[in-house]
Amino acid sequence: MATAKDRELVMTRIFDAPRELVWEVCTQARHMVHWWGPSKYTTIECELHVRPGGSWRIEQKGSDGTIYPFHGVFDEVIPPERFTHSFIFQNFPALKVTVILEDLGGGKTKLTGITRFNSAEERNAIAPDMERGANESYDRLAALLETLR
């Protein structure tokens, strides 16, 4: 994790899988239900319409039964290189997320997620929770990719 600018959070992870497979697992609901979000939550709904103007929605359920809804709209989609979308959680201000997949050769892919916040204060308040959630998600993504290779 790194802060590239005062309103951005950049998270990077290298996966031992080809870019096309990482793209598939990041853009298809049948895969995302298995890896997206912290492991203490269960994904109960996942809809992805990965195209410019297409929507996405994910609902997760906590162990206490609380439902956590996330949603947004895709702005840019360039398979298998990158996509950009809004990220909305409950009453928080909308964020902008860009995911870039870089083919490193040898069946490895570098995933870079850039989240743009509305202010540095907002980034500082939310980033620690996002980092924990992203690390757990990326661990789960790596495990899923291992089963699909």
Buried (B, 14 or more C-beta within 10 A) or exposed (E): BEBEEEBBBBBBBBBEBBBEBBBBBBBEBEBBBBBBBBEEBEBEBBEBEBEEEBBBBBBBBEEEEEEBEBBBBBBEBEBBEBBBBBBBBEEEEEBBBBBBBBBEEEEBBBBBBBBBBEEEEBBEEBBEEBEEBBBBBBEBBBEBBEEEE
